Amino acid sequence: MNRFEQQLRDDAQRTNQALYACLKTSGRDPQEAVFQAMRYSLLDAGKRLRAALVLEFGRMSDADPEGAMSLACAVEMVHAYSLIHDDLPCMDNDDFRRGKPSCHKAFGEANALLAGDGLLTLAFETAASANLPESARLEAVRILSQAAGVAGMIGGQVIDLESEGRQISAELLDTLYALKTGALLRAAAALGCIAGNAPQAIHSAADAYATAYGLAFQITDDILDVVGDAEKLGKPVGSDGENRKTTYVTLFGIDGARQRAAEQIQRAMRSVEQLPDNGFLLWLAELVLTRDH
């Protein structure tokens, strides 16, 4: 294990601990059922890549570690909410997520819907309560709201639903990915900069990095949906094909999609090449091209 892999694991562990604290209850609350569903979908789940972006750009900006961690938790809450809602029968109708039953399969559709709502609202409470200057907290809430709303993830989901069963252009597909996947990654990078009041040069580099990183990440998702291992992915493969969705693979083939993912990763790496101590960001970008889940 190299030092960057260790850093990602350490960041994930610290983020999980902070998230656990955010959702710790007595277990005797009358609304405990929804807390259980929230914890089920949020805790010890995934690599915490979005949190890692917040924390890394926060480090580059000399952010208060506690304040940056609050924003990292807020981003992960928004991400978990989006996955719960994406899996619902009225959306993508997926029964598995990260190797276990989706939230609505484990807790029922109503509790899953409310768990997603609970995580989304808790995200803004967490960001607004961060140990940061008031101006930074306000800007963080604005950025997170935009990324989660109709100009971001919700807008992307609408395009995704409307695109099922029909061919769409590469340009519209890029817009879909930029909103549904890229918006929260861009927000994560921006929140790290906000936590440390970073200069404009770091803000610009962070946004360019996250934009290219997000598109490459989604392109590799398209590839893994065709050639991936369901056990490693923790969900069935081939769902995009079954839903007749346009993807980078249907537009450009496996090799073409891989080439475009590699081009985006090169763009991401170039965007931060002038930043000091950029090794983790370069490694994280390269990881996209070799990931299997």
Secondary structure, 3 states (H helix, E strand, C coil): CCHHHHHHHHHHHHHHHHHHHHCCCCCCCCCHHHHHHHHHHHCCCCCCHHHHHHHHHHHHCCCCHHHHHHHHHHHHHHHHHHHHHHHCCCCCCCCEECCEECHHHHHCHHHHHHHHHHHHHHHHHHHHCCCCCHHHHHHHHHHHHHHHCCCCHHHHHHHHHHHCCCCCCHHHHHHHHHHHHHHHHHHHHHHHHHHCCCCHHHHHHHHHHHHHHHHHHHHHHHHHHHHCCHHHHCCCCCHHHHCCCCCHHHHHHHHHHHHHHHHHHHHHHHHCCCCCCCHHHHHHHHHHHHCCC
